[in-house]
Structure formats: structure tokens, C-alpha cells
Amino acid sequence: MTNDTTAIEGARQSVSATDPYAREQQTFPVLTDDQIARLSDYGVAEDMDAGTILFERGQRGVDFFVVLEGSVEIYDLDDEGDPVIITVHGRHQFTGELDLFNKRTILVGGRTGGPSRLLRLTREQFRRMASTEQDIGEIVMRAFILRRTAFIVHSEAGVTLLGRGNDRDLLRINRFLMRNGYPVERLEPDSEAARRFVGDSGFDPDAGPVVRTPDGDVFFNPTTSELADRLGLTEELDPDHVYDLAVVGAGPAGLSACVYGASEALDTIVIEAEAPGGQAGTSSRIENYLGFPTGISGQALAGRAWIQGQKFGAKFAIAHNASSIRRDGDIVTVTTETRCDIRARAVILACGATYRSIALDDYEKYEGQSIHYAATALEAQFCAGTDVVVVGGGNSAGQAAVFLSAHAKHVHMLVRGPSLAASMSDYLVSRIEESRRITLHTNAELTALHGDRILQRATWSTKTGDTVTRDVSNIFVMIGAVPNTAWMDDCVELDEKGFVVTGRDGSSPFQTSVPGIFAVGDVRSGSVKRVASGVGEGSVCISAVHAFLAELNG
């Protein structure tokens, strides 16, 4: 055993039971002789010398390898660009993690640890194997998920993010990476590691966040789309390719349409402005979704659906915000803000809604750093030992208040109405009423914000004329949203509130005024604004897509 391998094993002995590296048999499973024999029908065995590079960080569409004899070393790069071994795959183990299901740039390199005999499966052979050999496919899928989780937990194979914790752009970048399942290590500017990070580069972390990859590329405060492109988070798109189905939006409705469409052999692409999950993806815990009695975070639910869609071959165009849509003959073209044209025979609009804000002086000044529209672990870390304000009376606001009460000193919940009963599920109302760390302020409105560079206090008033000012550094605004339809121009019919009108021609409740363009979820006029209903609409709409495509094809 090499010194590197000994160090790896020693480190794993100290991890907690919830760490994927502690689940050795699932994260790094050893296949049986029978499973190896079946796998051999799909690929080609190759003899390789020690140190043969199999794949390198930054490549796309790499192959899947199974170790028949010898070993494969999986490595990251250190600050100097030198390889650091993360793990070693031995006999009857296999390479890969979640990026084997897509064509994003991979996060790690792989090389033979000694003279080795490997079974190589191309991407197409791997997909065929995973769908045919279901027991092996299940083992591989679980291992891939755990390996990516381990990268995230240990900040391995990702990027280093340097900046002040309350900087809005740092939060934007950190949130984008986390929601897209990309490993990130955060450094505060005053730490010794940060001083080594900056070195002689001349970057000033107080001027904005700095991102550095393990191979030494450094970006100063990149936009979300720039970051996605430079990290290879977006798959390369062929402008001449025509998909069977393009889904605009990766919230619950869009992800459901993606999974059902791709699983039913539709060539599917999902166009998403930021990350899988939509508004639901920012929810700290959804407790009334069927099948999850202990609840599940919106990000976890979206992450599972995202992986599921990729398993069936769907593509994802992440950080591509749709800017226009038009139908020319039998083809619908969706153009993004990145000037990318995505063409499809059918389109499902699942673009949801955008968050409502509050008309207050200095609101935009604090937006993104002290004013939040999501309550997840990322935001909660800035609330420890402080009072926070949650504005809103719906389920999202209630879930946020309950979640934040476990992190903040105290949660003040402001609602404009006389109670929560009309707008919130009973189980949440009960929890809020019973919590000693949540105070409900009814008939109340946020009226002023105070502070310099960061928020320091907030004032709210009630209908009785009472005014309250408290030391507050974080406010969570959850007062609903408006439909994300302004980019559609006059392509499809909208109602008086801007939601997409569907079902008027009688062919499908999801058919818009334009044949072949459908709408599901929160963006659809008359829809029920719930995660479960959005998932249902997305799945049922696929039957209408099939019917339309069958008619189109004659």
C-alpha cells in the first residue's frame, strides 16, 4: 500500500457515520464475479501500463472503467497544480461520479496505479448497460450520488471562493454552486489560507469575491453565466440540433416533465436560468409532499429529480435564461440571454414566477446580502445569535420561520392580515404558535431599513399605529411572486395578471394558444401553486406532447 493510500484510509477512519466516505460498501462497492461477467458484454478489456492517464479534470464525456486487475487512482490538484490522490479503486471497483450522466466538464483525473487490466465502456455503452442491467445500474447510481456528496462535504475537486461572508456577489456565487451540486470551499479574507490564496495576484477580496479552480484559473466576481461557462457547468449545445421537447424552467413542474419525457424516449432538453428546483428549490423543508413523512428540503428533492432526468438522457442548459420564443413552421425556437438558440418540435413552459419585493428606501442596497428570498443552510449560517424577520403568511414563509428558529436567536414574523389561517397549512400554524423562538406580528408591515454597508436594524408598523424597531441583520421576504412571462412577448396568450392561458382549444388542459407550446406549474393561469400539483401537471402534460408529435409526424 502506498503512502498516499495509507493517508486516505487513515482519514476515512476519522469521518462521521453520516459521511459518504464512511459508507465504504456503497460509495466504493466491489462488484461480484457474475456482475463483472455481465459488464464484459458491454465493453472492451484493455491492458495498460502504470501511470496511464484515463481522464483529466476539465474533459467532457469521459469513459467508464471497471478494474479487472490492478488499480485506478482518482486525483485532485493541489495549490501548485500537482496531483493529490482522493481515492484508489481496486479489483472489481469502478470509476465515475454524477458527471458520467451528462457532458459537463469532470472534476477529477484518473490514472492507473500500476500495470492494470481495465474494462472500458464508452458513454453509449454505459447508458445501455445501466438501463439493461438494473441491479448494477442501481449500485452505480448510488455510488455516483455518494461520491459527489463526499466531494461537497469535504470541499474536494471543486473551487475555492474567497470573499466577505455578507457580500451579495459572494452569496450569489455560493448559492449558484451549491444549488448545482458543485463543491466549493469558502475562505474569509483574514484567514492564513486566504493570504496564501491571494499571494501576489493583486486581487482585493474586499472589492468582490474571487473564485479559483484547482488547476489555477482565477476569476474575479464572474457573472453567473460566465462562471457556469468557465467551470463547464453547461453542456455544449449544437445550434442545429432539433429536440423533441424543450422544457423552459427546472422547478418541480419542469423537472417532472423532463423525467417523464426523457424516460419515454423523447429527446429532451431543460433550459434553466440558475439551478434545478425553482422557487421550491429554495425551501428549507417541504413536509406535506407525498412519500416523505419526515420532510425533504426543496434542494434535495430537486437534486434527485435532476439526477433522474440525466439518467434517462435529458440535457440541461444551466445558466441560460430564456429571452424570447417563436414558432416557425414545425419548429419552436427558444433564444436565451446568452444568445443561444435552442430548437424543438414541442415546448413546455414551466418557468414559474419571480419573487415579489417591497417598495422601501435602500431595499435594493441590501437585496442579496441582507434581504433574502430563500431560507436554506447557506442563509441560516449568517443568522446565528441574532434576531431575523420573516415577511409573509404563506407556507414558504412558515417553513422559513420554523427552520430559522433553530438557528437564529429569535424570529419575528410579519403578516399583513389578522392571522395565518387563511394562507398557511395547519401544521405550520401550530408550530409557529407553539414556538417560543417565533413571534407572530399580525396586521404588520415592514416600513424602514437602517444601516450602512450592511443592514443593522428594521422597523415595522401595525394598523394600530404602533412602531417597532429591532436590531436585525437578515430579512426573509416571502410575499409571493409574479409570473415569469415578460420574455414571451406576444407569442402565447396571457391573462390579465400575466399568467399563460391554457386549455381553450379542448385538446389538452395544458395547451397554450400556440400548437405545440404547453404550460404547466405556477406560470399557468388557474394552476394550484403547490409542489405536488406542479409535479402532476408536468407528468400528465407529456401525454399531450406525445399526441401533438404523433400528429406532427403524420
SVG drawing of the C-alpha trace seen along z (x, -y; Angstrom):
<svg xmlns="http://www.w3.org/2000/svg" viewBox="-63 -55 67 70">
<polyline fill="none" stroke="black" stroke-width="0.4" points="0.0,0.0 1.4,-3.4 1.8,-6.3 -0.9,-8.2 -3.3,-5.3 -2.4,-4.9 -3.2,-8.6 -6.6,-8.1 -7.5,-5.2 -6.4,-6.9 -8.5,-10.0 -11.6,-7.8 -11.4,-6.2 -12.0,-9.6 -15.1,-10.6 -18.6,-10.6 -21.1,-8.0 -23.1,-10.4 -20.1,-11.0 -20.3,-9.2 -16.7,-8.1 -17.9,-6.1 -20.3,-4.2 -17.5,-2.3 -19.5,0.5 -21.9,-1.8 -19.6,-4.6 -16.9,-2.3 -18.7,1.0 -16.9,4.2 -18.8,6.0 -19.3,9.7 -17.8,12.1 -21.3,12.5 -21.7,8.8 -18.3,8.4 -19.1,11.1 -22.3,9.3 -20.5,6.0 -17.9,7.5 -20.6,7.9 -20.9,4.2 -17.2,3.0 -13.7,3.9 -10.9,5.1 -7.6,3.3 -4.1,3.8 -2.5,0.6 0.9,-0.4 1.3,-2.1 0.6,-5.8 -1.6,-5.7 -3.9,-8.8 -7.5,-7.7 -9.2,-11.1 -8.3,-14.6 -10.2,-17.3 -11.9,-19.6 -12.7,-16.9 -16.2,-16.1 -17.9,-12.8 -15.2,-10.5 -15.5,-6.7 -16.5,-4.4 -13.8,-2.0 -14.0,1.2 -10.8,2.6 -10.3,6.2 -6.7,6.3 -4.5,3.6 -5.9,0.2 -7.0,-3.3 -6.0,-6.4 -8.5,-9.2 -6.8,-12.5 -7.4,-16.2 -4.8,-19.0 -3.2,-21.0 -2.4,-24.7 0.7,-24.0 -1.2,-22.0 0.3,-18.7 -1.9,-15.6 -3.3,-14.6 -4.9,-11.2 -8.5,-11.2 -9.2,-7.5 -7.9,-4.3 -10.2,-1.9 -9.1,1.7 -10.2,5.0 -13.8,5.1 -14.4,1.5 -15.3,-1.2 -14.7,-4.9 -17.0,-7.8 -19.5,-10.1 -22.5,-12.1 -20.9,-13.8 -20.8,-10.5 -24.6,-11.0 -24.0,-14.4 -21.4,-16.1 -20.3,-18.7 -16.6,-19.0 -15.4,-16.4 -14.0,-17.4 -11.1,-14.9 -8.4,-13.0 -7.9,-9.2 -4.7,-7.2 -3.6,-3.6 -1.8,-3.0 0.3,-0.1 0.1,2.2 -3.6,2.8 -6.3,4.5 -9.4,2.4 -12.8,2.9 -13.7,-0.3 -17.3,-1.3 -18.0,-4.3 -20.7,-6.7 -23.2,-5.0 -22.3,-1.5 -22.5,-2.7 -26.0,-4.1 -27.2,-0.9 -25.7,1.2 -27.2,-0.9 -30.7,-0.6 -30.5,3.1 -28.5,4.4 -30.8,2.8 -29.1,4.2 -25.7,3.0 -27.3,-0.4 -28.7,-0.8 -25.3,-0.2 -23.6,-2.6 -26.2,-5.3 -26.0,-5.2 -22.2,-5.2 -22.1,-8.2 -24.5,-10.2 -22.5,-9.4 -19.2,-10.3 -20.5,-13.7 -21.9,-14.3 -18.4,-13.4 -16.8,-16.0 -19.2,-18.6 -18.9,-17.6 -15.1,-17.7 -14.8,-20.6 -12.8,-18.3 -12.4,-18.7 -14.2,-22.0 -13.4,-25.6 -12.2,-28.0 -14.3,-31.0 -12.7,-34.0 -14.7,-37.0 -16.6,-38.6 -19.4,-36.5 -22.1,-39.1 -21.1,-40.2 -24.1,-39.9 -22.0,-38.6 -20.3,-36.0 -23.7,-34.8 -24.9,-34.7 -21.9,-32.6 -22.0,-30.4 -25.8,-29.8 -25.4,-29.0 -22.6,-26.5 -24.4,-24.8 -27.7,-24.5 -25.9,-23.0 -24.2,-20.4 -20.7,-21.9 -18.1,-21.5 -16.9,-24.8 -14.5,-25.8 -15.2,-29.2 -12.4,-31.3 -12.7,-34.5 -10.2,-37.2 -8.5,-37.5 -7.5,-33.8 -4.0,-32.4 -5.3,-30.2 -6.8,-33.3 -3.4,-35.1 -1.8,-32.2 -4.7,-32.1 -4.3,-35.7 -0.5,-35.7 0.9,-38.1 -2.1,-38.1 -3.2,-41.6 -6.8,-40.6 -8.6,-42.6 -11.2,-40.4 -12.9,-43.5 -13.6,-44.6 -15.7,-41.4 -15.4,-37.7 -12.6,-35.7 -13.0,-32.2 -10.1,-29.8 -10.1,-26.3 -7.7,-23.6 -5.8,-24.0 -5.0,-27.6 -7.6,-29.6 -8.8,-32.7 -11.9,-34.7 -12.8,-38.0 -16.5,-38.3 -17.8,-36.5 -21.4,-36.7 -23.4,-33.6 -23.4,-32.7 -19.6,-33.4 -19.0,-31.2 -21.1,-28.4 -19.3,-28.5 -15.8,-28.7 -16.5,-25.8 -18.1,-23.7 -21.4,-23.5 -23.3,-24.0 -23.3,-21.2 -22.1,-22.2 -25.1,-22.8 -25.5,-22.1 -27.4,-25.1 -28.5,-22.9 -29.9,-20.1 -33.7,-19.9 -35.0,-18.3 -38.4,-16.5 -39.0,-18.6 -37.6,-21.7 -38.7,-22.4 -38.2,-26.0 -37.7,-26.0 -36.4,-23.4 -38.8,-23.8 -40.9,-20.8 -43.2,-21.0 -40.4,-21.3 -38.3,-18.6 -41.3,-16.3 -41.9,-16.9 -38.2,-16.3 -38.1,-13.0 -41.3,-11.6 -40.4,-12.9 -36.9,-11.6 -38.0,-8.2 -40.5,-7.9 -37.7,-8.3 -38.3,-11.9 -35.1,-13.8 -35.4,-16.3 -33.5,-19.5 -34.2,-21.7 -33.5,-25.4 -32.9,-26.9 -31.7,-30.3 -30.0,-29.3 -30.3,-25.8 -32.7,-22.9 -35.6,-23.4 -37.1,-26.8 -38.8,-28.5 -39.3,-25.1 -35.5,-24.5 -35.0,-27.3 -37.4,-25.9 -35.7,-24.7 -38.2,-21.8 -41.3,-20.5 -43.2,-18.4 -46.5,-17.7 -45.1,-16.2 -46.3,-12.6 -43.9,-9.9 -41.6,-12.0 -43.1,-11.7 -40.1,-13.4 -40.0,-16.1 -37.4,-16.9 -35.6,-20.1 -36.6,-21.7 -33.0,-21.4 -32.7,-17.7 -36.0,-17.0 -34.9,-18.9 -31.4,-17.3 -32.9,-13.8 -35.2,-14.8 -32.3,-16.4 -30.2,-13.2 -33.2,-11.2 -33.7,-13.2 -30.0,-12.8 -30.2,-9.1 -32.8,-8.9 -30.6,-11.1 -32.1,-14.6 -29.8,-17.5 -29.7,-20.6 -28.8,-24.1 -27.9,-25.7 -27.5,-29.5 -29.4,-30.0 -32.2,-32.5 -34.9,-32.4 -35.3,-35.7 -37.7,-35.1 -39.7,-32.3 -41.2,-32.0 -42.7,-29.3 -41.5,-29.0 -43.4,-26.2 -43.0,-23.0 -40.1,-24.2 -40.2,-26.3 -37.1,-28.3 -36.2,-29.5 -33.5,-32.1 -31.5,-32.7 -29.9,-35.8 -26.6,-34.2 -27.7,-34.4 -28.1,-30.7 -30.9,-29.3 -32.5,-26.0 -34.9,-24.4 -37.5,-21.8 -40.7,-20.4 -42.6,-20.9 -42.0,-23.2 -43.3,-23.1 -43.3,-26.4 -42.5,-25.7 -40.8,-29.0 -42.7,-29.7 -42.6,-33.1 -40.2,-35.7 -40.1,-36.9 -42.1,-40.0 -40.1,-42.7 -41.1,-45.5 -41.1,-49.2 -38.8,-50.6 -35.8,-53.0 -32.5,-51.2 -34.2,-47.9 -32.1,-47.2 -29.0,-48.2 -29.5,-45.3 -31.0,-42.8 -28.8,-39.8 -26.8,-40.2 -29.2,-41.0 -32.6,-40.6 -33.2,-37.0 -35.9,-35.1 -34.8,-31.7 -34.1,-30.2 -31.6,-27.4 -28.5,-26.3 -26.5,-28.9 -28.5,-31.8 -29.0,-30.3 -25.3,-30.4 -25.5,-34.2 -28.4,-34.3 -26.7,-32.6 -27.3,-34.5 -29.3,-37.3 -32.9,-38.3 -34.3,-37.9 -37.5,-39.0 -39.7,-36.8 -42.2,-38.7 -45.2,-36.7 -48.0,-34.5 -47.9,-31.5 -46.4,-28.1 -42.9,-29.2 -42.8,-31.9 -44.0,-29.4 -41.4,-26.8 -38.7,-29.5 -39.7,-30.8 -39.7,-27.3 -36.3,-26.4 -34.7,-29.7 -35.9,-29.4 -33.4,-26.6 -30.5,-28.9 -31.4,-32.5 -31.8,-33.9 -35.4,-34.9 -37.7,-35.1 -40.2,-37.9 -42.9,-37.0 -44.7,-39.9 -48.1,-39.3 -50.4,-41.9 -53.6,-40.0 -55.2,-39.3 -54.0,-35.6 -52.2,-32.8 -55.2,-30.6 -56.3,-31.7 -53.0,-31.2 -50.9,-28.6 -51.2,-24.9 -52.5,-24.0 -49.4,-22.0 -47.2,-25.1 -49.6,-27.4 -49.4,-25.1 -45.6,-25.0 -45.4,-28.8 -47.9,-29.3 -46.1,-26.8 -42.6,-28.0 -41.0,-30.2 -38.5,-31.5 -41.0,-32.8 -43.2,-35.9 -46.1,-36.5 -46.9,-40.1 -50.3,-40.4 -51.6,-43.4 -47.9,-44.4 -45.8,-45.8 -42.1,-46.4 -41.7,-50.2 -38.0,-51.1 -34.4,-49.7 -31.4,-51.1 -27.7,-50.6 -24.6,-51.5 -23.0,-48.9 -24.9,-46.1 -28.4,-46.1 -28.4,-46.8 -32.0,-47.5 -35.5,-47.1 -38.8,-49.0 -42.3,-47.7 -45.7,-49.3 -49.1,-47.9 -52.6,-49.1 -53.0,-50.3 -50.2,-52.8 -47.5,-51.0 -44.0,-51.2 -41.3,-48.7 -37.5,-48.9 -35.2,-45.9 -31.6,-45.1 -31.9,-42.9 -29.2,-41.9 -31.2,-39.5 -34.8,-39.7 -36.5,-37.0 -39.2,-38.3 -41.7,-35.6 -44.7,-37.5 -45.4,-35.6 -44.3,-36.0 -45.3,-37.3 -45.4,-35.0 -42.1,-34.9 -43.7,-35.6 -42.4,-39.1 -39.9,-37.5 -42.6,-35.7 -43.8,-39.0 -47.0,-38.1 -46.1,-34.6 -48.8,-33.0 -52.0,-34.4 -51.7,-35.6 -54.4,-36.5 -54.8,-39.9 -52.3,-39.0 -49.7,-37.8 -50.2,-34.0 -50.2,-31.8 -53.7,-30.9 -54.2,-27.1 -56.9,-24.7 -59.1,-26.8 -59.0,-24.6 -60.1,-21.5 -57.2,-19.3 -55.4,-19.5 -55.7,-21.5 -52.0,-22.4 -52.1,-23.5 -51.5,-27.3 -52.8,-29.4 -49.9,-28.1 -50.0,-24.5 -47.0,-22.6 -46.4,-25.0 -47.7,-23.9 -47.6,-25.4 -47.5,-23.7 -47.0,-24.7 -47.0,-28.2 -46.8,-30.0 -50.1,-28.6 -53.3,-30.5 -55.5,-28.8 -52.9,-26.4 -52.7,-25.3 -49.5,-26.8 -48.2,-23.6 -45.2,-21.4 -47.3,-18.3 -49.7,-19.8 -46.7,-21.1 -45.2,-17.6 -48.5,-16.2 -49.0,-18.7 -45.5,-18.2 -46.0,-14.4 -49.5,-14.5 -48.6,-17.1 -46.2,-14.6 -49.2,-12.6 -50.3,-15.8 -46.8,-16.3 -46.8,-12.7 -50.2,-13.3 -49.0,-16.5 -45.8,-15.0 -47.7,-12.0 -50.0,-14.3 -47.0,-16.4 -45.2,-13.3 -48.4,-12.2"/>
</svg>
